Amino acid sequence: MAKICMVFLAENTTLFDETPKKFLHIAPEIAFEQRLKRLKYLEYLTADLFDPNAMVKVDVADIPFPNDSFDAIF
C-alpha cells in the first residue's frame, strides 16, 4: 500500500521535484515517514495527538500553526 501511495504522490504532485518544501505529516505511517525523512529538500514534520513517536503533539481539529506554514499536509 505504501508503494502505491508513493507512486501516486510522485505522479500527481510536485513533492519529489527537489524544490524546498515544508511538509506536515499527520498520523505518520512508518513506511512513509522513513522515506520522506530522507529527502534533503523537504522540511518534514510529523504530528499526532497520541503517537509518542510523532515530532509534535497536534489535534487535527485545532492545528496550532499559522495559515501557509506548510506547502503540503498529508
CHARMM-style PDB file with segment names, atoms N, HN, CA, C and O in Angstrom:
ATOM      1  N   MET     1       0.814  -1.202   0.000  1.00  0.00      PROA
ATOM      2  CA  MET     1       0.000   0.000   0.000  1.00  0.00      PROA
ATOM      3  C   MET     1       0.856   1.263   0.000  1.00  0.00      PROA
ATOM      4  O   MET     1       0.560   2.218  -0.719  1.00  0.00      PROA
ATOM      5  N   ALA     2       1.912   1.267   0.804  1.00  0.00      PROA
ATOM      6  HN  ALA     2       2.152   0.492   1.388  1.00  0.00      PROA
ATOM      7  CA  ALA     2       2.780   2.447   0.872  1.00  0.00      PROA
ATOM      8  C   ALA     2       3.406   2.739  -0.484  1.00  0.00      PROA
ATOM      9  O   ALA     2       3.510   3.899  -0.881  1.00  0.00      PROA
ATOM     10  N   LYS     3       3.820   1.703  -1.193  1.00  0.00      PROA
ATOM     11  HN  LYS     3       3.736   0.761  -0.870  1.00  0.00      PROA
ATOM     12  CA  LYS     3       4.445   1.902  -2.500  1.00  0.00      PROA
ATOM     13  C   LYS     3       3.449   2.514  -3.481  1.00  0.00      PROA
ATOM     14  O   LYS     3       3.811   3.397  -4.259  1.00  0.00      PROA
ATOM     15  N   ILE     4       2.209   2.058  -3.451  1.00  0.00      PROA
ATOM     16  HN  ILE     4       1.915   1.341  -2.818  1.00  0.00      PROA
ATOM     17  CA  ILE     4       1.173   2.608  -4.330  1.00  0.00      PROA
ATOM     18  C   ILE     4       0.953   4.088  -4.035  1.00  0.00      PROA
ATOM     19  O   ILE     4       0.829   4.898  -4.955  1.00  0.00      PROA
ATOM     20  N   CYS     5       0.905   4.434  -2.768  1.00  0.00      PROA
ATOM     21  HN  CYS     5       1.005   3.777  -2.022  1.00  0.00      PROA
ATOM     22  CA  CYS     5       0.705   5.837  -2.391  1.00  0.00      PROA
ATOM     23  C   CYS     5       1.894   6.701  -2.797  1.00  0.00      PROA
ATOM     24  O   CYS     5       1.707   7.835  -3.239  1.00  0.00      PROA
ATOM     25  N   MET     6       3.113   6.184  -2.654  1.00  0.00      PROA
ATOM     26  HN  MET     6       3.265   5.263  -2.295  1.00  0.00      PROA
ATOM     27  CA  MET     6       4.297   6.930  -3.062  1.00  0.00      PROA
ATOM     28  C   MET     6       4.300   7.137  -4.579  1.00  0.00      PROA
ATOM     29  O   MET     6       4.689   8.203  -5.057  1.00  0.00      PROA
ATOM     30  N   VAL     7       3.878   6.147  -5.321  1.00  0.00      PROA
ATOM     31  HN  VAL     7       3.562   5.281  -4.933  1.00  0.00      PROA
ATOM     32  CA  VAL     7       3.780   6.289  -6.776  1.00  0.00      PROA
ATOM     33  C   VAL     7       2.734   7.346  -7.115  1.00  0.00      PROA
ATOM     34  O   VAL     7       2.962   8.186  -7.986  1.00  0.00      PROA
ATOM     35  N   PHE     8       1.603   7.313  -6.444  1.00  0.00      PROA
ATOM     36  HN  PHE     8       1.417   6.631  -5.737  1.00  0.00      PROA
ATOM     37  CA  PHE     8       0.564   8.322  -6.670  1.00  0.00      PROA
ATOM     38  C   PHE     8       1.123   9.719  -6.411  1.00  0.00      PROA
ATOM     39  O   PHE     8       0.938  10.623  -7.226  1.00  0.00      PROA
ATOM     40  N   LEU     9       1.809   9.901  -5.274  1.00  0.00      PROA
ATOM     41  HN  LEU     9       1.959   9.167  -4.611  1.00  0.00      PROA
ATOM     42  CA  LEU     9       2.380  11.209  -4.952  1.00  0.00      PROA
ATOM     43  C   LEU     9       3.408  11.638  -5.998  1.00  0.00      PROA
ATOM     44  O   LEU     9       3.443  12.806  -6.386  1.00  0.00      PROA
ATOM     45  N   ALA    10       4.231  10.719  -6.450  1.00  0.00      PROA
ATOM     46  HN  ALA    10       4.202   9.770  -6.135  1.00  0.00      PROA
ATOM     47  CA  ALA    10       5.249  11.034  -7.454  1.00  0.00      PROA
ATOM     48  C   ALA    10       4.623  11.452  -8.780  1.00  0.00      PROA
ATOM     49  O   ALA    10       5.125  12.357  -9.447  1.00  0.00      PROA
ATOM     50  N   GLU    11       3.544  10.805  -9.158  1.00  0.00      PROA
ATOM     51  HN  GLU    11       3.137  10.070  -8.616  1.00  0.00      PROA
ATOM     52  CA  GLU    11       2.922  11.073 -10.460  1.00  0.00      PROA
ATOM     53  C   GLU    11       1.934  12.231 -10.445  1.00  0.00      PROA
ATOM     54  O   GLU    11       1.630  12.795 -11.496  1.00  0.00      PROA
ATOM     55  N   ASN    12       1.425  12.597  -9.261  1.00  0.00      PROA
ATOM     56  HN  ASN    12       1.672  12.138  -8.407  1.00  0.00      PROA
ATOM     57  CA  ASN    12       0.341  13.579  -9.204  1.00  0.00      PROA
ATOM     58  C   ASN    12       0.636  14.819  -8.366  1.00  0.00      PROA
ATOM     59  O   ASN    12      -0.229  15.681  -8.214  1.00  0.00      PROA
ATOM     60  N   THR    13       1.839  14.919  -7.824  1.00  0.00      PROA
ATOM     61  HN  THR    13       2.542  14.219  -7.947  1.00  0.00      PROA
ATOM     62  CA  THR    13       2.200  16.098  -7.029  1.00  0.00      PROA
ATOM     63  C   THR    13       3.615  16.534  -7.399  1.00  0.00      PROA
ATOM     64  O   THR    13       4.295  15.874  -8.185  1.00  0.00      PROA
ATOM     65  N   THR    14       4.043  17.642  -6.828  1.00  0.00      PROA
ATOM     66  HN  THR    14       3.491  18.178  -6.189  1.00  0.00      PROA
ATOM     67  CA  THR    14       5.417  18.119  -7.021  1.00  0.00      PROA
ATOM     68  C   THR    14       6.285  17.797  -5.805  1.00  0.00      PROA
ATOM     69  O   THR    14       7.337  18.408  -5.615  1.00  0.00      PROA
ATOM     70  N   LEU    15       5.852  16.851  -4.991  1.00  0.00      PROA
ATOM     71  HN  LEU    15       4.998  16.355  -5.145  1.00  0.00      PROA
ATOM     72  CA  LEU    15       6.567  16.517  -3.758  1.00  0.00      PROA
ATOM     73  C   LEU    15       8.007  16.104  -4.007  1.00  0.00      PROA
ATOM     74  O   LEU    15       8.875  16.400  -3.187  1.00  0.00      PROA
ATOM     75  N   PHE    16       8.280  15.440  -5.101  1.00  0.00      PROA
ATOM     76  HN  PHE    16       7.574  15.200  -5.768  1.00  0.00      PROA
ATOM     77  CA  PHE    16       9.619  14.900  -5.350  1.00  0.00      PROA
ATOM     78  C   PHE    16      10.425  15.695  -6.382  1.00  0.00      PROA
ATOM     79  O   PHE    16      11.411  15.182  -6.911  1.00  0.00      PROA
ATOM     80  N   ASP    17      10.030  16.924  -6.675  1.00  0.00      PROA
ATOM     81  HN  ASP    17       9.229  17.340  -6.245  1.00  0.00      PROA
ATOM     82  CA  ASP    17      10.752  17.692  -7.696  1.00  0.00      PROA
ATOM     83  C   ASP    17      11.992  18.410  -7.147  1.00  0.00      PROA
ATOM     84  O   ASP    17      12.626  19.183  -7.865  1.00  0.00      PROA
ATOM     85  N   GLU    18      12.332  18.166  -5.913  1.00  0.00      PROA
ATOM     86  HN  GLU    18      11.817  17.538  -5.329  1.00  0.00      PROA
ATOM     87  CA  GLU    18      13.552  18.646  -5.249  1.00  0.00      PROA
ATOM     88  C   GLU    18      13.595  20.142  -4.997  1.00  0.00      PROA
ATOM     89  O   GLU    18      14.662  20.687  -4.717  1.00  0.00      PROA
ATOM     90  N   THR    19      12.449  20.820  -5.090  1.00  0.00      PROA
ATOM     91  HN  THR    19      11.582  20.377  -5.317  1.00  0.00      PROA
ATOM     92  CA  THR    19      12.408  22.211  -4.644  1.00  0.00      PROA
ATOM     93  C   THR    19      12.087  22.211  -3.152  1.00  0.00      PROA
ATOM     94  O   THR    19      11.332  21.355  -2.692  1.00  0.00      PROA
ATOM     95  N   PRO    20      12.643  23.148  -2.389  1.00  0.00      PROA
ATOM     96  CA  PRO    20      12.399  23.165  -0.945  1.00  0.00      PROA
ATOM     97  C   PRO    20      10.905  23.273  -0.623  1.00  0.00      PROA
ATOM     98  O   PRO    20      10.179  24.079  -1.205  1.00  0.00      PROA
ATOM     99  N   LYS    21      10.476  22.446   0.311  1.00  0.00      PROA
ATOM    100  HN  LYS    21      11.066  21.791   0.784  1.00  0.00      PROA
ATOM    101  CA  LYS    21       9.077  22.432   0.733  1.00  0.00      PROA
ATOM    102  C   LYS    21       8.989  22.173   2.235  1.00  0.00      PROA
ATOM    103  O   LYS    21       9.874  21.560   2.833  1.00  0.00      PROA
ATOM    104  N   LYS    22       7.895  22.658   2.826  1.00  0.00      PROA
ATOM    105  HN  LYS    22       7.177  23.156   2.340  1.00  0.00      PROA
ATOM    106  CA  LYS    22       7.578  22.340   4.216  1.00  0.00      PROA
ATOM    107  C   LYS    22       6.383  21.393   4.197  1.00  0.00      PROA
ATOM    108  O   LYS    22       5.362  21.678   3.571  1.00  0.00      PROA
ATOM    109  N   PHE    23       6.519  20.277   4.883  1.00  0.00      PROA
ATOM    110  HN  PHE    23       7.348  20.045   5.391  1.00  0.00      PROA
ATOM    111  CA  PHE    23       5.541  19.192   4.793  1.00  0.00      PROA
ATOM    112  C   PHE    23       5.140  18.751   6.196  1.00  0.00      PROA
ATOM    113  O   PHE    23       5.991  18.367   6.999  1.00  0.00      PROA
ATOM    114  N   LEU    24       3.856  18.805   6.486  1.00  0.00      PROA
ATOM    115  HN  LEU    24       3.164  19.117   5.834  1.00  0.00      PROA
ATOM    116  CA  LEU    24       3.322  18.332   7.764  1.00  0.00      PROA
ATOM    117  C   LEU    24       2.628  17.000   7.527  1.00  0.00      PROA
ATOM    118  O   LEU    24       1.710  16.899   6.714  1.00  0.00      PROA
ATOM    119  N   HSD    25       3.077  15.983   8.246  1.00  0.00      PROA
ATOM    120  HN  HSD    25       3.823  16.065   8.907  1.00  0.00      PROA
ATOM    121  CA  HSD    25       2.528  14.639   8.094  1.00  0.00      PROA
ATOM    122  C   HSD    25       1.760  14.283   9.365  1.00  0.00      PROA
ATOM    123  O   HSD    25       2.360  14.041  10.412  1.00  0.00      PROA
ATOM    124  N   ILE    26       0.446  14.254   9.268  1.00  0.00      PROA
ATOM    125  HN  ILE    26      -0.041  14.451   8.417  1.00  0.00      PROA
ATOM    126  CA  ILE    26      -0.429  13.932  10.392  1.00  0.00      PROA
ATOM    127  C   ILE    26      -0.583  12.418  10.472  1.00  0.00      PROA
ATOM    128  O   ILE    26      -0.768  11.752   9.453  1.00  0.00      PROA
ATOM    129  N   ALA    27      -0.505  11.877  11.688  1.00  0.00      PROA
ATOM    130  HN  ALA    27      -0.354  12.417  12.516  1.00  0.00      PROA
ATOM    131  CA  ALA    27      -0.619  10.434  11.925  1.00  0.00      PROA
ATOM    132  C   ALA    27       0.301   9.669  10.972  1.00  0.00      PROA
ATOM    133  O   ALA    27      -0.164   8.844  10.185  1.00  0.00      PROA
ATOM    134  N   PRO    28       1.589   9.941  11.042  1.00  0.00      PROA
ATOM    135  CA  PRO    28       2.522   9.389  10.057  1.00  0.00      PROA
ATOM    136  C   PRO    28       2.624   7.870  10.083  1.00  0.00      PROA
ATOM    137  O   PRO    28       2.740   7.249  11.139  1.00  0.00      PROA
ATOM    138  N   GLU    29       2.579   7.303   8.902  1.00  0.00      PROA
ATOM    139  HN  GLU    29       2.485   7.808   8.044  1.00  0.00      PROA
ATOM    140  CA  GLU    29       2.798   5.874   8.732  1.00  0.00      PROA
ATOM    141  C   GLU    29       4.303   5.658   8.647  1.00  0.00      PROA
ATOM    142  O   GLU    29       4.996   6.412   7.964  1.00  0.00      PROA
ATOM    143  N   ILE    30       4.808   4.659   9.319  1.00  0.00      PROA
ATOM    144  HN  ILE    30       4.244   4.047   9.874  1.00  0.00      PROA
ATOM    145  CA  ILE    30       6.254   4.423   9.380  1.00  0.00      PROA
ATOM    146  C   ILE    30       6.862   4.290   7.991  1.00  0.00      PROA
ATOM    147  O   ILE    30       7.936   4.836   7.733  1.00  0.00      PROA
ATOM    148  N   ALA    31       6.199   3.580   7.102  1.00  0.00      PROA
ATOM    149  HN  ALA    31       5.327   3.137   7.311  1.00  0.00      PROA
ATOM    150  CA  ALA    31       6.742   3.374   5.755  1.00  0.00      PROA
ATOM    151  C   ALA    31       6.939   4.700   5.018  1.00  0.00      PROA
ATOM    152  O   ALA    31       7.951   4.878   4.340  1.00  0.00      PROA
ATOM    153  N   PHE    32       6.003   5.620   5.137  1.00  0.00      PROA
ATOM    154  HN  PHE    32       5.181   5.475   5.688  1.00  0.00      PROA
ATOM    155  CA  PHE    32       6.141   6.937   4.509  1.00  0.00      PROA
ATOM    156  C   PHE    32       7.183   7.772   5.234  1.00  0.00      PROA
ATOM    157  O   PHE    32       8.036   8.402   4.608  1.00  0.00      PROA
ATOM    158  N   GLU    33       7.106   7.770   6.553  1.00  0.00      PROA
ATOM    159  HN  GLU    33       6.414   7.258   7.062  1.00  0.00      PROA
ATOM    160  CA  GLU    33       7.986   8.608   7.357  1.00  0.00      PROA
ATOM    161  C   GLU    33       9.458   8.329   7.048  1.00  0.00      PROA
ATOM    162  O   GLU    33      10.244   9.259   6.868  1.00  0.00      PROA
ATOM    163  N   GLN    34       9.823   7.073   6.989  1.00  0.00      PROA
ATOM    164  HN  GLN    34       9.184   6.317   7.135  1.00  0.00      PROA
ATOM    165  CA  GLN    34      11.215   6.714   6.717  1.00  0.00      PROA
ATOM    166  C   GLN    34      11.671   7.249   5.364  1.00  0.00      PROA
ATOM    167  O   GLN    34      12.795   7.735   5.240  1.00  0.00      PROA
ATOM    168  N   ARG    35      10.826   7.165   4.367  1.00  0.00      PROA
ATOM    169  HN  ARG    35       9.913   6.770   4.468  1.00  0.00      PROA
ATOM    170  CA  ARG    35      11.193   7.639   3.027  1.00  0.00      PROA
ATOM    171  C   ARG    35      11.235   9.161   2.956  1.00  0.00      PROA
ATOM    172  O   ARG    35      12.151   9.734   2.367  1.00  0.00      PROA
ATOM    173  N   LEU    36      10.249   9.808   3.554  1.00  0.00      PROA
ATOM    174  HN  LEU    36       9.505   9.343   4.032  1.00  0.00      PROA
ATOM    175  CA  LEU    36      10.167  11.264   3.456  1.00  0.00      PROA
ATOM    176  C   LEU    36      11.250  11.960   4.277  1.00  0.00      PROA
ATOM    177  O   LEU    36      11.721  13.030   3.891  1.00  0.00      PROA
ATOM    178  N   LYS    37      11.644  11.380   5.381  1.00  0.00      PROA
ATOM    179  HN  LYS    37      11.262  10.511   5.694  1.00  0.00      PROA
ATOM    180  CA  LYS    37      12.716  11.967   6.201  1.00  0.00      PROA
ATOM    181  C   LYS    37      14.036  12.033   5.442  1.00  0.00      PROA
ATOM    182  O   LYS    37      14.870  12.890   5.735  1.00  0.00      PROA
ATOM    183  N   ARG    38      14.236  11.160   4.489  1.00  0.00      PROA
ATOM    184  HN  ARG    38      13.559  10.464   4.251  1.00  0.00      PROA
ATOM    185  CA  ARG    38      15.488  11.124   3.717  1.00  0.00      PROA
ATOM    186  C   ARG    38      15.597  12.229   2.675  1.00  0.00      PROA
ATOM    187  O   ARG    38      16.689  12.491   2.172  1.00  0.00      PROA
ATOM    188  N   LEU    39      14.500  12.874   2.344  1.00  0.00      PROA
ATOM    189  HN  LEU    39      13.612  12.661   2.753  1.00  0.00      PROA
ATOM    190  CA  LEU    39      14.520  13.898   1.299  1.00  0.00      PROA
ATOM    191  C   LEU    39      15.138  15.186   1.852  1.00  0.00      PROA
ATOM    192  O   LEU    39      14.547  15.848   2.706  1.00  0.00      PROA
ATOM    193  N   LYS    40      16.305  15.528   1.371  1.00  0.00      PROA
ATOM    194  HN  LYS    40      16.785  14.990   0.677  1.00  0.00      PROA
ATOM    195  CA  LYS    40      17.073  16.669   1.898  1.00  0.00      PROA
ATOM    196  C   LYS    40      16.381  18.011   1.687  1.00  0.00      PROA
ATOM    197  O   LYS    40      16.565  18.930   2.485  1.00  0.00      PROA
ATOM    198  N   TYR    41      15.604  18.136   0.645  1.00  0.00      PROA
ATOM    199  HN  TYR    41      15.455  17.389  -0.004  1.00  0.00      PROA
ATOM    200  CA  TYR    41      14.937  19.400   0.324  1.00  0.00      PROA
ATOM    201  C   TYR    41      13.613  19.575   1.069  1.00  0.00      PROA
ATOM    202  O   TYR    41      12.982  20.628   0.981  1.00  0.00      PROA
ATOM    203  N   LEU    42      13.193  18.540   1.802  1.00  0.00      PROA
ATOM    204  HN  LEU    42      13.705  17.684   1.873  1.00  0.00      PROA
ATOM    205  CA  LEU    42      11.892  18.561   2.465  1.00  0.00      PROA
ATOM    206  C   LEU    42      12.058  18.857   3.951  1.00  0.00      PROA
ATOM    207  O   LEU    42      12.715  18.110   4.675  1.00  0.00      PROA
ATOM    208  N   GLU    43      11.458  19.947   4.393  1.00  0.00      PROA
ATOM    209  HN  GLU    43      10.924  20.554   3.805  1.00  0.00      PROA
ATOM    210  CA  GLU    43      11.387  20.241   5.825  1.00  0.00      PROA
ATOM    211  C   GLU    43      10.182  19.454   6.340  1.00  0.00      PROA
ATOM    212  O   GLU    43       9.033  19.861   6.163  1.00  0.00      PROA
ATOM    213  N   TYR    44      10.463  18.340   6.968  1.00  0.00      PROA
ATOM    214  HN  TYR    44      11.396  18.009   7.111  1.00  0.00      PROA
ATOM    215  CA  TYR    44       9.455  17.326   7.282  1.00  0.00      PROA
ATOM    216  C   TYR    44       9.141  17.322   8.771  1.00  0.00      PROA
ATOM    217  O   TYR    44      10.044  17.234   9.603  1.00  0.00      PROA
ATOM    218  N   LEU    45       7.860  17.417   9.102  1.00  0.00      PROA
ATOM    219  HN  LEU    45       7.126  17.488   8.426  1.00  0.00      PROA
ATOM    220  CA  LEU    45       7.417  17.423  10.490  1.00  0.00      PROA
ATOM    221  C   LEU    45       6.272  16.435  10.650  1.00  0.00      PROA
ATOM    222  O   LEU    45       5.292  16.486   9.907  1.00  0.00      PROA
ATOM    223  N   THR    46       6.399  15.532  11.628  1.00  0.00      PROA
ATOM    224  HN  THR    46       7.196  15.491  12.231  1.00  0.00      PROA
ATOM    225  CA  THR    46       5.313  14.593  11.914  1.00  0.00      PROA
ATOM    226  C   THR    46       4.517  15.088  13.108  1.00  0.00      PROA
ATOM    227  O   THR    46       5.063  15.714  14.017  1.00  0.00      PROA
ATOM    228  N   ALA    47       3.226  14.804  13.098  1.00  0.00      PROA
ATOM    229  HN  ALA    47       2.782  14.296  12.360  1.00  0.00      PROA
ATOM    230  CA  ALA    47       2.343  15.272  14.163  1.00  0.00      PROA
ATOM    231  C   ALA    47       1.251  14.249  14.436  1.00  0.00      PROA
ATOM    232  O   ALA    47       0.717  13.622  13.522  1.00  0.00      PROA
ATOM    233  N   ASP    48       0.938  14.098  15.704  1.00  0.00      PROA
ATOM    234  HN  ASP    48       1.372  14.607  16.447  1.00  0.00      PROA
ATOM    235  CA  ASP    48      -0.131  13.179  16.104  1.00  0.00      PROA
ATOM    236  C   ASP    48      -0.536  13.530  17.524  1.00  0.00      PROA
ATOM    237  O   ASP    48       0.271  14.042  18.300  1.00  0.00      PROA
ATOM    238  N   LEU    49      -1.761  13.261  17.853  1.00  0.00      PROA
ATOM    239  HN  LEU    49      -2.416  12.845  17.223  1.00  0.00      PROA
ATOM    240  CA  LEU    49      -2.239  13.545  19.202  1.00  0.00      PROA
ATOM    241  C   LEU    49      -1.803  12.475  20.198  1.00  0.00      PROA
ATOM    242  O   LEU    49      -1.548  12.775  21.364  1.00  0.00      PROA
ATOM    243  N   PHE    50      -1.716  11.226  19.739  1.00  0.00      PROA
ATOM    244  HN  PHE    50      -1.923  10.982  18.791  1.00  0.00      PROA
ATOM    245  CA  PHE    50      -1.435  10.125  20.667  1.00  0.00      PROA
ATOM    246  C   PHE    50      -0.130   9.375  20.417  1.00  0.00      PROA
ATOM    247  O   PHE    50       0.370   8.711  21.324  1.00  0.00      PROA
ATOM    248  N   ASP    51       0.428   9.459  19.229  1.00  0.00      PROA
ATOM    249  HN  ASP    51       0.021   9.999  18.492  1.00  0.00      PROA
ATOM    250  CA  ASP    51       1.646   8.717  18.900  1.00  0.00      PROA
ATOM    251  C   ASP    51       2.859   9.353  19.582  1.00  0.00      PROA
ATOM    252  O   ASP    51       3.200  10.495  19.274  1.00  0.00      PROA
ATOM    253  N   PRO    52       3.508   8.648  20.490  1.00  0.00      PROA
ATOM    254  CA  PRO    52       4.663   9.226  21.194  1.00  0.00      PROA
ATOM    255  C   PRO    52       5.878   9.426  20.287  1.00  0.00      PROA
ATOM    256  O   PRO    52       6.808  10.144  20.654  1.00  0.00      PROA
ATOM    257  N   ASN    53       5.880   8.801  19.112  1.00  0.00      PROA
ATOM    258  HN  ASN    53       5.125   8.218  18.814  1.00  0.00      PROA
ATOM    259  CA  ASN    53       6.996   8.959  18.187  1.00  0.00      PROA
ATOM    260  C   ASN    53       6.857  10.172  17.266  1.00  0.00      PROA
ATOM    261  O   ASN    53       7.809  10.534  16.574  1.00  0.00      PROA
ATOM    262  N   ALA    54       5.692  10.796  17.251  1.00  0.00      PROA
ATOM    263  HN  ALA    54       4.918  10.502  17.813  1.00  0.00      PROA
ATOM    264  CA  ALA    54       5.497  11.985  16.424  1.00  0.00      PROA
ATOM    265  C   ALA    54       6.360  13.126  16.958  1.00  0.00      PROA
ATOM    266  O   ALA    54       6.607  13.220  18.160  1.00  0.00      PROA
ATOM    267  N   MET    55       6.805  13.974  16.067  1.00  0.00      PROA
ATOM    268  HN  MET    55       6.604  13.897  15.091  1.00  0.00      PROA
ATOM    269  CA  MET    55       7.672  15.083  16.461  1.00  0.00      PROA
ATOM    270  C   MET    55       6.944  16.116  17.317  1.00  0.00      PROA
ATOM    271  O   MET    55       7.528  16.688  18.237  1.00  0.00      PROA
ATOM    272  N   VAL    56       5.678  16.351  17.016  1.00  0.00      PROA
ATOM    273  HN  VAL    56       5.203  15.887  16.269  1.00  0.00      PROA
ATOM    274  CA  VAL    56       4.869  17.288  17.804  1.00  0.00      PROA
ATOM    275  C   VAL    56       3.499  16.677  18.082  1.00  0.00      PROA
ATOM    276  O   VAL    56       2.993  15.874  17.298  1.00  0.00      PROA
ATOM    277  N   LYS    57       2.917  17.061  19.192  1.00  0.00      PROA
ATOM    278  HN  LYS    57       3.328  17.712  19.830  1.00  0.00      PROA
ATOM    279  CA  LYS    57       1.577  16.604  19.566  1.00  0.00      PROA
ATOM    280  C   LYS    57       0.573  17.609  19.008  1.00  0.00      PROA
ATOM    281  O   LYS    57       0.606  18.790  19.355  1.00  0.00      PROA
ATOM    282  N   VAL    58      -0.316  17.132  18.142  1.00  0.00      PROA
ATOM    283  HN  VAL    58      -0.342  16.173  17.860  1.00  0.00      PROA
ATOM    284  CA  VAL    58      -1.258  18.012  17.454  1.00  0.00      PROA
ATOM    285  C   VAL    58      -2.616  17.346  17.358  1.00  0.00      PROA
ATOM    286  O   VAL    58      -2.723  16.165  17.030  1.00  0.00      PROA
ATOM    287  N   ASP    59      -3.649  18.116  17.648  1.00  0.00      PROA
ATOM    288  HN  ASP    59      -3.562  19.076  17.915  1.00  0.00      PROA
ATOM    289  CA  ASP    59      -5.031  17.700  17.426  1.00  0.00      PROA
ATOM    290  C   ASP    59      -5.431  18.261  16.064  1.00  0.00      PROA
ATOM    291  O   ASP    59      -5.393  19.475  15.865  1.00  0.00      PROA
ATOM    292  N   VAL    60      -5.813  17.397  15.126  1.00  0.00      PROA
ATOM    293  HN  VAL    60      -5.843  16.411  15.288  1.00  0.00      PROA
ATOM    294  CA  VAL    60      -6.138  17.877  13.774  1.00  0.00      PROA
ATOM    295  C   VAL    60      -7.325  18.825  13.754  1.00  0.00      PROA
ATOM    296  O   VAL    60      -7.503  19.569  12.789  1.00  0.00      PROA
ATOM    297  N   ALA    61      -8.138  18.814  14.798  1.00  0.00      PROA
ATOM    298  HN  ALA    61      -7.994  18.210  15.583  1.00  0.00      PROA
ATOM    299  CA  ALA    61      -9.256  19.749  14.880  1.00  0.00      PROA
ATOM    300  C   ALA    61      -8.790  21.132  15.322  1.00  0.00      PROA
ATOM    301  O   ALA    61      -9.555  22.095  15.275  1.00  0.00      PROA
ATOM    302  N   ASP    62      -7.538  21.227  15.751  1.00  0.00      PROA
ATOM    303  HN  ASP    62      -6.916  20.445  15.789  1.00  0.00      PROA
ATOM    304  CA  ASP    62      -7.001  22.503  16.236  1.00  0.00      PROA
ATOM    305  C   ASP    62      -5.492  22.563  15.947  1.00  0.00      PROA
ATOM    306  O   ASP    62      -4.682  22.570  16.874  1.00  0.00      PROA
ATOM    307  N   ILE    63      -5.125  22.605  14.679  1.00  0.00      PROA
ATOM    308  HN  ILE    63      -5.784  22.599  13.927  1.00  0.00      PROA
ATOM    309  CA  ILE    63      -3.715  22.629  14.285  1.00  0.00      PROA
ATOM    310  C   ILE    63      -3.116  23.976  14.692  1.00  0.00      PROA
ATOM    311  O   ILE    63      -3.627  25.026  14.304  1.00  0.00      PROA
ATOM    312  N   PRO    64      -2.025  23.947  15.479  1.00  0.00      PROA
ATOM    313  CA  PRO    64      -1.509  25.176  16.089  1.00  0.00      PROA
ATOM    314  C   PRO    64      -0.513  25.966  15.236  1.00  0.00      PROA
ATOM    315  O   PRO    64       0.300  26.714  15.778  1.00  0.00      PROA
ATOM    316  N   PHE    65      -0.564  25.811  13.926  1.00  0.00      PROA
ATOM    317  HN  PHE    65      -1.224  25.203  13.486  1.00  0.00      PROA
ATOM    318  CA  PHE    65       0.367  26.519  13.056  1.00  0.00      PROA
ATOM    319  C   PHE    65      -0.393  27.572  12.257  1.00  0.00      PROA
ATOM    320  O   PHE    65      -1.550  27.359  11.894  1.00  0.00      PROA
ATOM    321  N   PRO    66       0.245  28.698  11.983  1.00  0.00      PROA
ATOM    322  CA  PRO    66      -0.432  29.724  11.176  1.00  0.00      PROA
ATOM    323  C   PRO    66      -0.741  29.221   9.763  1.00  0.00      PROA
ATOM    324  O   PRO    66      -0.098  28.297   9.265  1.00  0.00      PROA
ATOM    325  N   ASN    67      -1.719  29.834   9.139  1.00  0.00      PROA
ATOM    326  HN  ASN    67      -2.242  30.584   9.544  1.00  0.00      PROA
ATOM    327  CA  ASN    67      -2.022  29.527   7.738  1.00  0.00      PROA
ATOM    328  C   ASN    67      -0.760  29.701   6.904  1.00  0.00      PROA
ATOM    329  O   ASN    67       0.073  30.557   7.199  1.00  0.00      PROA
ATOM    330  N   ASP    68      -0.626  28.905   5.885  1.00  0.00      PROA
ATOM    331  HN  ASP    68      -1.303  28.209   5.645  1.00  0.00      PROA
ATOM    332  CA  ASP    68       0.508  28.963   4.945  1.00  0.00      PROA
ATOM    333  C   ASP    68       1.837  28.573   5.577  1.00  0.00      PROA
ATOM    334  O   ASP    68       2.891  28.935   5.054  1.00  0.00      PROA
ATOM    335  N   SER    69       1.814  27.839   6.696  1.00  0.00      PROA
ATOM    336  HN  SER    69       0.958  27.545   7.122  1.00  0.00      PROA
ATOM    337  CA  SER    69       3.050  27.358   7.311  1.00  0.00      PROA
ATOM    338  C   SER    69       3.667  26.214   6.531  1.00  0.00      PROA
ATOM    339  O   SER    69       4.874  25.987   6.605  1.00  0.00      PROA
ATOM    340  N   PHE    70       2.841  25.489   5.783  1.00  0.00      PROA
ATOM    341  HN  PHE    70       1.860  25.673   5.723  1.00  0.00      PROA
ATOM    342  CA  PHE    70       3.301  24.296   5.077  1.00  0.00      PROA
ATOM    343  C   PHE    70       2.875  24.345   3.616  1.00  0.00      PROA
ATOM    344  O   PHE    70       1.838  24.909   3.264  1.00  0.00      PROA
ATOM    345  N   ASP    71       3.699  23.744   2.788  1.00  0.00      PROA
ATOM    346  HN  ASP    71       4.541  23.286   3.073  1.00  0.00      PROA
ATOM    347  CA  ASP    71       3.353  23.602   1.378  1.00  0.00      PROA
ATOM    348  C   ASP    71       2.371  22.461   1.166  1.00  0.00      PROA
ATOM    349  O   ASP    71       1.576  22.471   0.226  1.00  0.00      PROA
ATOM    350  N   ALA    72       2.439  21.470   2.062  1.00  0.00      PROA
ATOM    351  HN  ALA    72       3.084  21.461   2.826  1.00  0.00      PROA
ATOM    352  CA  ALA    72       1.552  20.310   1.961  1.00  0.00      PROA
ATOM    353  C   ALA    72       1.313  19.724   3.340  1.00  0.00      PROA
ATOM    354  O   ALA    72       2.193  19.730   4.201  1.00  0.00      PROA
ATOM    355  N   ILE    73       0.105  19.219   3.528  1.00  0.00      PROA
ATOM    356  HN  ILE    73      -0.610  19.214   2.829  1.00  0.00      PROA
ATOM    357  CA  ILE    73      -0.261  18.486   4.748  1.00  0.00      PROA
ATOM    358  C   ILE    73      -0.862  17.176   4.281  1.00  0.00      PROA
ATOM    359  O   ILE    73      -1.752  17.145   3.430  1.00  0.00      PROA
ATOM    360  N   PHE    74      -0.352  16.089   4.861  1.00  0.00      PROA
ATOM    361  HN  PHE    74       0.371  16.115   5.551  1.00  0.00      PROA
ATOM    362  CA  PHE    74      -0.778  14.757   4.459  1.00  0.00      PROA
ATOM    363  C   PHE    74      -1.306  14.023   5.666  1.00  0.00      PROA
ATOM    364  OT1 PHE    74      -1.723  12.870   5.554  1.00  0.00      PROA
TER     365      PHE     74
END
